[in-house]
Amino acid sequence: MAIWKQALELGPTGADGGLPARNTLGERIGIRITEIGADYLRGTLPVDARTRQPMGRLHGGASCALAEELGSIAANLCLEPGRAFAVGLEINANHVRAAYEGVVTGTARPLHLGRSTQVWEIRIENEAGQLVCVSRLTVAVVPLEPARPA
């Protein structure tokens, strides 16, 4: 059973395909949304000059940015449009393997989809399918207030 209450249009492959919102951190560091399944959202991040730390490894903050981007997008897709939105509340990450080049792929899956919070697990793997980072993101579900008359 699909968990999504909103559709995600990935667009054609190419320059704009799978881009997160324009003029955001995700766009600047090269995050691309690549797949949406019945209960997961997947995206990629290049390991390049934008995302490496001084020792040449994928920066832990870049892994966290990928995890938060995927988890936040997924969380919002699980909400009824126009009724609420999800914002990051807490994130943690365990960096278990270095990545020096190529592309890493993150997969976000829900652990809890509640009325006021959601918890997402995001597994980030290298091109060989080896675990690079596992992250847990908790988001707060914030109700949208109805428009007040002027």
Secondary structure, DSSP 8 states (H G I E B T S, - for coil): ----SS------SSTTTT--STTSHHHHHT-EEEEE-SS-EEEEEE-STTTB-TTSSB-HHHHHHHHHHHHHHHHHHTS-TTTEEEEEEEEEEEE-S---SSEEEEEEEEEEE-SSEEEEEEEEE-TTS-EEEEEEEEEEEEE-------
